[in-house]
Amino acid sequence: MIDGHAQAPLKRNLGVALLTLLASSGTLVCCVLPAVMVALGAGAALAGLVTAVPQLIWLSEHKAGVFGLASAMLALSGMMLYRARRLPCPSDPALARACTRLRRASIALWWLALICMLLGATFAFGVPVLP
């Protein structure tokens, strides 16, 4: 049976996947949220939101850094998931199921983070150059 020390990389991968999702969600807040609100005619609501949370302006002004951090986190998380893909799960059936669920959750979170970042990049860098 595998002890808790051997499962530590799997738990760490889930933590890194959650941090990656948080970093890539920042790309949505900085770039997608304002564009969607303006497109829907909610410019006044956006002005109120920016008044209440002025950090949104900072995120928008530093979007290259936000995307750089999100990309680095995605790369790190993806590398960790790839390296941990063949780690053994415990022989106990209940622990093996938990191990498998943890792997699936980490991979699903990684893909969700990638989709968030790509959506944010589209609004931040792709849409502004459209005619």
N, C-alpha and C positions, 0 to 999 in steps of 0.2 A: 504494500500500500504506500502511496506517495504522501509524504508529510506536508504540513502547511508551508514549509520553506520552499518546496518545489512548486507550489501553486502561486507563489508570490509574483512571478512574471506575468501570470494570467490576470491577477488582480491589478497589477501595475499597468498592464495594457488597457484595461477598462478605464482606469484613472486618466491615462494619457488620452484615450479616445474622448472622454468627457471634456477634458481641457481643450482638445482640438475642436470639438463641437462648439465650445464657448468662444474660442478665438474666431472660428469661421462665422459664428452668429454675429460677431462684431462687424463683419463685412456687410451683413444684411442691414444692421442698424445704421451704419454709416452711409450706405449708398442706395439700397433698395427701398427702405422705408420712406425717405423723403421723395424719391421719384414716384413711387406709387401714390403717396398722399397727394402730390401735386397733380398727377394724372387723373385722379378721381375727383379733383376739385376741392380738396380739403386743405388748401393752402393756409387758411386761417387756423385750422387745427394743428398744422405743422408748426406755424409760428408760435402757437401756445405751447406745443411740446418742446420746442427749442428754448422758449423762455423758461420752462420748468426744468429742463435738462440741458443746460448749455454745453455739456460735454459732447453732445451730438455734433456741434460745430467743429470741435477739436478733432473728432474722429474723421469727419469729412475733409478737413484740411490736411490730415496726415494719412490719407487712405493708402498711399503707397506703403507706409510702414505697417498699417493694419493688415494689408494683404500679404506683405512680406512675412509677418509673424504667423499669420494663418497658414501660409504655404509651408513655412518651416515646421510648424506643428503637424501639419498633414504629412509631410515627408517623414518626420521622426516617428509619428504614430504608425504610419504605413510600414516603415522598416521594422518597428517592434512587433507589429502583428505578423509580418512575414516571417520573422525569425522565430516567433512563438507558435507558428502553425503546426509544428510537429512535436511540440512538447507533450509528454505523456499525461494522460488523465489518470486519476486514482482508479484502483481496481474495484473499489466499493461502488455498486451500481448507483446509489443516490448521489455520491460525490462525483461520479463520472457524468451523470446527467447535469449536475450543476456546472461542472467544468465545460461541458459542451454548450450549455446555455450562455455561459460567460463569454466563450469564444464567439458565438453567434452575435451576442449583444455588442461586443467590441467591434466586430466587422460591420454590423449594421450602423453603429454610431459613426464609424469612419466614413462610410459611404454617404451618410446624411451630412456630415461635415463637408465632404467634398462637393456635394450638390449645393450646399449653402454658399460655399466660397465661389463656385462657378457662377451661380446666380448673381451674387454680389459683384463679381468681376464684370459680368455682362452689363450691369447697370452703371458701374463706376467707370469702366474704360471703353466699353463697346457702344453703348447708347449715345454718349455725348459726341461721338464722331459721325453719327448718322446725319445725312443731310436734312 
